[in-house]
Structures are given as C-alpha cells and as structure tokens.
Amino acid sequence: MWARRILAVVLLAMGAGKLLDPSGYAHALAAFRVIPVAALTAVAWSWLACELAAGALLLIGGRAARIGVAGAILALAINVAYAVMTTQAYARHLSIDNCTCFGVHLRQRLSWFVLAQDAYMIALSAYVFVVARRATPRSPAESRARS
C-alpha cells in the first residue's frame, strides 16, 4: 500500500537524520522546555530508535500484517507525541528555530505550518493503522465472536 510505504520512508528519514547527530538533536529538543535536561539524551535516543523501528516495521508489514499494525501504532504514537510537543510550544509562544523533525537537518522554524504537518502525519498514521488492522487476519475465536 502506498500510504504505508510513504509513512515508512518518512519515519526512516526522520530517524536517520537524528541518528547522524543525536547530541545536536538532544540539544534542539531542549528548546521545547518539556523534557528535563538530565533526560534529553535518553529521550533523543529513544525517540529516534522508535522512528527507525516504526519505519522498519511498516516496511516489513507488507508481508506480515500484524507487524504492519505494530508499526502503524508506533508511528501514530510518535506523531501524536510530536504534535503535543509542538502545539504546547506554539501555544506558549516559544521561539523554536528547529522543529527537530529531521534532527539538526532541514531546520524549520516552529509555525502553524509545522502544526499542519503534524496533523497530516497523524491522519496518515491513523489511515495506515486502520488499513493495516483491516488486513490483519482474525483468529478463529475473533471470527466466531463477530458472527
């Protein structure tokens, strides 16, 4: 499915961008003022690992439906978390020079456009999840329960 592949590639690119300079990414996250300074490095590594994992799971999910569902759930969680982080910063009128989507690369100032991109990514992730969930084979017990 094209949407799953697009989402996978975007997540892999985001994770790879962060992986190229994880300390720069951690430093950029500090501007959002929601992550304790002592946790910035751990959060940065965890976040980029989740993006890489979600992208890989979505790519593999074309052959294994349950793996695709797991990737879609992880992608949705990542994108909702980003939206919460950017929305709170925007609402607090914080001056963010780098929204951190690709780590320190492809910097983009936080604006309403970034919030719109976040909303699109949430919608795409939700769509991929719904399609993946529908494609997942049901166990015999689930099939009997639905009948």
C-alpha positions in Angstrom: 0.0 0.0 0.0 1.4 3.4 -1.0 0.5 5.2 2.2 2.3 2.6 4.4 5.4 2.9 2.3 5.4 6.7 2.3 4.9 6.8 6.1 7.7 4.2 6.5 10.2 6.2 4.3 9.4 9.5 6.1 9.9 7.9 9.5 13.1 6.2 8.4 14.4 9.6 7.1 13.4 11.3 10.3 15.2 8.7 12.4 18.2 8.7 10.2 18.5 12.5 10.3 18.5 12.3 14.1 20.9 9.4 14.1 23.5 11.5 12.2 23.8 13.9 15.2 22.0 12.6 18.3 23.6 15.2 20.6 22.5 18.0 18.3 19.0 16.6 18.3 19.0 16.4 22.1 20.2 20.0 22.2 17.4 21.0 19.8 14.8 19.2 22.0 15.8 21.4 24.9 14.1 24.4 23.2 10.7 22.9 23.8 11.2 23.1 27.6 9.2 20.0 28.4 12.0 17.4 28.8 14.2 17.5 31.9 17.8 18.4 31.0 19.1 15.1 32.5 16.7 13.1 30.3 17.4 14.9 27.0 20.0 12.4 25.7 17.9 9.3 26.7 14.8 10.8 25.1 16.6 11.7 21.9 18.0 8.2 21.5 14.6 6.6 22.4 12.7 8.8 20.0 15.0 8.2 17.0 15.0 4.5 17.8 11.2 4.4 17.8 11.1 6.3 14.5 13.6 3.8 12.9 11.7 0.9 14.4 8.3 2.1 13.2 9.6 2.7 9.7 11.2 -0.8 9.5 8.0 -2.4 10.9 5.9 -0.6 8.3 8.2 -1.8 5.5 8.1 -5.4 6.8 4.4 -5.1 7.4 3.6 -5.5 3.7 4.4 -9.2 4.2 3.2 -9.7 7.8 0.0 -7.8 8.7 0.4 -7.9 12.5 3.9 -6.3 12.1 2.3 -3.6 10.0 -0.2 -2.9 12.7 2.5 -2.6 15.3 4.4 -0.2 13.0 1.3 1.9 12.5 0.6 2.1 16.2 4.2 3.1 16.9 4.0 5.7 14.1 0.7 7.1 15.4 2.2 7.4 19.0 5.3 9.1 17.7 3.3 11.6 15.6 0.8 12.4 18.4 3.7 12.9 20.8 5.4 15.3 18.3 2.1 17.2 17.8 1.6 17.6 21.6 5.2 18.8 21.9 5.0 21.3 19.1 1.5 22.5 19.9 2.4 23.2 23.6 5.4 25.2 22.4 3.4 27.1 19.9 0.7 27.9 22.4 3.4 29.1 24.9 4.8 31.3 22.1 8.2 29.7 22.4 10.7 30.7 19.8 11.8 27.4 18.2 14.2 27.7 15.4 14.3 23.9 14.7 11.2 21.8 15.0 13.6 18.8 15.1 11.6 16.7 12.6 14.9 15.6 10.9 17.2 16.3 13.9 19.5 19.2 13.1 19.0 18.7 9.4 16.3 20.5 7.3 15.6 23.0 10.1 12.2 24.5 10.1 11.0 27.3 12.4 8.0 26.3 14.5 4.9 27.8 13.0 1.3 27.0 12.2 2.6 25.2 9.1 4.5 22.7 11.3 1.3 22.1 13.3 -0.4 21.4 10.0 2.3 19.0 9.0 1.9 17.3 12.4 -1.8 16.9 11.8 -1.2 15.4 8.4 1.2 12.9 9.8 -1.3 11.9 12.5 -4.0 11.5 9.8 -1.7 9.4 7.6 -0.6 7.3 10.6 -4.3 6.7 11.6 -5.2 5.8 8.0 -2.3 3.3 7.8 -3.3 1.8 11.1 -7.0 1.4 10.0 -6.0 -0.2 6.7 -3.4 -2.5 8.4 -5.9 -3.5 11.1 -8.5 -4.4 8.5 -5.9 -6.5 6.6 -4.9 -8.4 9.7 -6.2 -12.0 9.7 -8.6 -12.7 12.6 -8.1 -15.6 14.9 -10.9 -18.3 14.8 -12.2 -17.1 18.2 -12.5 -13.5 16.9 -14.3 -14.7 13.8 -16.8 -16.7 15.8 -17.4 -13.7 18.2 -18.1 -11.4 15.3 -20.6 -13.8 13.8 
